[in-house]
Amino acid sequence: MQLDSSIAAVVTGGASGLGEATARALAAKGVKVAIFDMNAQRGEEVAGEIGGTFCQVNVADEQSVIDGFAKARAAHGQERVLVNCAGIATAIKTVGRDRETGAVKGYPMGDFEKVIAINLVGTFRCIAKSVEGMLTLDPVDADGQRGAIVNTASVAAQDGQMGQAAYTASKAGVLGMTLPIARDLMNEGVRVNTILPGIFETPMMKSLPEKAQQSLAASVPFPKRLGRPEEYAKTALFLLEHDYINAEYVRMDGAIRMGPK
């Protein structure tokens, strides 16, 4: 797909990290970008800087997503591009023990359900709502292409660590539904691909102590550093622009394969 001013896009989680970098990269191509995010202050700032539109959206809430797409389409027209970057992470063992007393601690199931609701159900919800609109559009090329979607999973989808049961389940779900959704949409001209980032310089990562960040960066085989959001954005645009790539996933992890930690 040719990314230019004739194209409208929605980026979930677009106010920071991977989503912000992608929103900026799309806008640099002339694409009309709508940012979905919960952080209104930062979302408005980024949207203002790229000439886009901010929509305060909770991807775990049906009406919020419906309203977000309505606002985005009123500003830019029907989107042909959707990039899903909204997500959260938790670190809770399936069963733990109190460090001082050794008492058994059960898993707070509300936390598990929240991760699934945002990362997995929220991703699917945005896909389904976006594609409803995409199918009203005429194709943009002789192949019959109407739109393209890029989802964000994680290397944890294939290589989850201790404390990542909920996160891994959610991201494995995002990865697992890539192929069946692409097949669902094969006669409608909408492609679906997924990126599996490794350890990236995101706000969540930057909240860790510097020593911890350096240790994580050193664990990457090569290059020995954290991934940069701009690198994710380049990969997202590659998948959007190359029309023969469909139902695929790309691991962006510097070849890291982590043992239990």
C-alpha positions in Angstrom: 0.0 0.0 0.0 1.2 3.4 -0.9 1.4 5.5 2.3 0.5 9.1 1.5 -2.0 11.8 2.2 -4.8 9.8 0.6 -4.5 7.2 3.5 -6.0 7.5 7.0 -4.6 5.4 9.9 -5.5 4.6 13.5 -2.7 3.7 15.9 -3.8 2.3 19.3 -1.4 3.1 22.2 -0.2 5.9 20.0 0.7 8.4 22.8 3.9 6.7 23.8 6.5 4.1 23.0 6.1 1.9 19.9 2.8 3.4 19.1 4.0 7.0 19.2 7.0 6.2 17.0 4.7 4.5 14.5 2.2 7.4 14.5 5.1 9.8 13.8 6.5 7.6 11.0 3.1 7.4 9.3 2.6 11.2 9.6 6.0 11.8 8.1 4.7 9.9 5.0 1.7 12.3 4.8 -0.8 9.8 6.3 -3.7 11.2 8.3 -3.2 9.7 11.8 -5.6 9.2 14.6 -4.2 8.2 18.0 -6.1 6.0 20.4 -4.8 6.2 24.0 -5.9 6.6 27.6 -3.4 9.3 28.3 -5.2 12.4 27.1 -2.5 15.0 27.9 0.3 13.1 26.1 -2.0 12.0 23.3 -3.1 15.5 22.5 0.5 16.6 22.5 1.6 14.0 20.0 -1.4 14.5 17.8 -0.7 18.2 17.8 2.9 17.7 16.8 2.1 15.4 13.9 -1.0 17.1 12.7 -3.2 14.2 13.7 -6.3 13.6 15.8 -6.4 12.3 19.4 -9.2 10.0 20.6 -9.3 9.0 24.3 -10.0 5.3 23.9 -10.0 2.4 26.3 -9.6 -0.6 24.0 -11.2 -2.9 26.7 -14.4 -0.9 26.4 -16.8 -1.5 23.4 -18.4 1.9 23.4 -15.1 3.7 23.9 -13.7 2.0 20.8 -16.9 2.7 18.7 -16.7 6.3 19.7 -13.0 6.5 19.0 -13.5 5.2 15.4 -16.4 7.6 14.9 -14.2 10.6 15.9 -11.3 9.5 13.8 -13.4 9.0 10.7 -15.1 12.3 11.2 -11.7 14.0 11.1 -9.9 11.9 8.5 -12.3 9.6 6.7 -12.4 5.9 6.8 -9.0 4.4 7.8 -7.2 1.9 5.6 -4.5 1.3 8.2 -4.7 0.0 11.7 -1.7 -0.5 13.9 -2.4 -2.1 17.3 0.2 -1.1 20.0 -2.1 -0.6 23.1 -1.1 -3.0 25.8 -0.1 -3.6 29.4 2.3 -6.0 31.2 2.2 -7.6 34.6 4.8 -9.7 36.5 3.0 -12.1 38.9 3.8 -15.7 39.5 0.9 -18.3 39.1 1.4 -19.0 42.8 3.9 -17.1 45.1 5.1 -17.0 48.6 5.6 -14.1 51.0 9.3 -13.4 51.2 9.3 -13.0 55.0 6.7 -15.5 56.2 6.7 -18.1 53.3 2.9 -17.9 53.3 1.3 -19.0 50.0 -0.1 -16.1 47.9 -2.8 -16.8 45.3 -3.0 -15.2 41.9 -5.2 -12.0 41.7 -7.5 -13.2 38.9 -8.7 -9.7 38.2 -5.1 -8.8 37.1 -5.1 -11.8 34.7 -8.5 -10.9 33.2 -7.4 -7.2 32.8 -4.3 -8.2 30.8 -6.3 -10.5 28.5 -9.1 -7.8 28.1 -6.6 -5.1 27.0 -3.9 -7.0 25.1 -6.0 -9.7 23.4 -9.7 -8.8 23.4 -8.8 -5.1 22.9 -6.7 -5.9 19.9 -9.4 -8.1 18.3 -12.1 -5.5 19.1 -10.2 -2.8 17.3 -9.5 -5.1 14.3 -13.2 -6.1 14.0 -14.4 -2.5 14.3 -11.8 -1.2 11.9 -12.5 -3.8 9.2 -16.2 -3.2 9.3 -15.3 0.3 8.0 -12.6 -0.8 5.6 -15.0 -3.1 3.8 -17.1 0.0 2.7 -14.1 1.3 0.8 -13.2 0.6 -2.8 -9.9 -1.2 -3.4 -6.8 0.9 -3.9 -5.1 -1.3 -6.4 -5.6 -4.0 -9.0 -5.1 -6.8 -6.4 -8.3 -5.6 -4.6 -6.5 -4.3 -1.5 -8.7 -2.3 0.9 -6.6 -2.1 4.0 -3.8 -3.4 6.1 -3.3 -4.2 9.8 -0.3 -4.6 12.0 -0.6 -6.1 15.5 1.9 -6.1 18.4 2.5 -9.3 20.2 5.8 -10.0 22.0 8.7 -12.5 22.1 7.0 -13.6 25.3 4.3 -15.1 23.0 6.9 -17.8 22.2 9.4 -17.4 25.1 7.5 -16.3 28.2 9.4 -15.8 31.4 8.5 -16.4 35.1 5.7 -14.1 36.2 4.5 -13.7 32.6 1.6 -16.2 32.5 -1.0 -13.5 31.8 1.1 -11.5 29.5 2.3 -14.5 27.5 -1.3 -15.8 27.2 -2.4 -12.5 25.8 0.4 -12.1 23.4 0.3 -15.7 22.3 -3.3 -15.1 21.5 -2.5 -12.1 19.3 0.1 -14.1 17.5 -2.2 -17.1 17.1 -5.1 -15.2 15.7 -3.0 -13.5 12.9 -3.4 -16.4 10.4 -7.1 -17.1 10.9 -8.0 -13.4 10.7 -6.0 -13.0 7.6 -7.9 -16.0 6.2 -11.2 -14.5 7.3 -10.4 -11.4 5.3 -8.7 -12.9 2.3 -11.6 -12.2 0.0 -12.1 -8.7 1.3 -8.6 -7.4 0.5 -7.3 -6.7 4.0 -3.9 -8.0 5.1 -2.9 -8.8 8.7 0.6 -9.1 10.1 2.1 -9.1 13.6 5.4 -7.9 15.2 7.0 -9.6 18.2 9.2 -7.0 19.9 11.8 -8.1 22.3 13.3 -5.7 24.9 12.6 -2.1 23.7 13.2 1.4 25.0 9.6 2.1 26.1 8.3 4.2 29.0 7.8 0.9 31.0 11.4 0.0 30.4 12.7 3.4 31.3 10.9 3.2 34.6 13.4 0.5 35.7 16.7 1.5 37.4 19.5 2.3 35.0 21.5 -0.7 36.2 18.6 -3.0 35.4 18.2 -1.5 31.9 21.9 -2.0 31.2 21.7 -5.6 32.4 18.8 -6.3 30.1 20.5 -4.6 27.1 23.7 -6.7 27.8 21.6 -9.9 27.6 20.7 -9.3 23.9 23.1 -11.3 21.6 23.5 -8.6 19.0 23.2 -5.7 18.8 23.8 -5.5 22.6 21.3 -2.8 23.3 17.6 -2.2 23.8 15.4 -2.0 20.7 14.4 1.5 19.6 10.8 2.5 19.0 11.8 3.9 15.7 13.0 0.5 14.6 9.6 -1.0 15.4 8.0 1.8 13.4 10.1 1.1 10.4 9.1 -2.6 10.5 5.4 -1.7 10.8 5.7 0.6 7.8 7.5 -2.2 5.9 4.6 -4.6 6.5 2.1 -2.0 5.5 3.8 -1.1 2.3 4.7 -4.5 1.0 1.6 -6.0 -0.4 2.7 -9.6 -0.7 3.3 -10.0 3.1 0.2 -11.4 4.7 -0.5 -13.5 7.9 3.2 -13.3 8.9 5.0 -12.4 12.0 8.4 -10.7 12.6 10.5 -11.2 15.7 12.4 -8.1 16.6 14.6 -9.2 19.5 18.3 -9.1 18.6 18.3 -13.0 18.7 17.5 -13.1 22.4 16.4 -16.4 23.8 16.1 -16.1 27.6 16.3 -18.7 30.2 14.0 -18.6 33.3 14.6 -15.5 35.4 
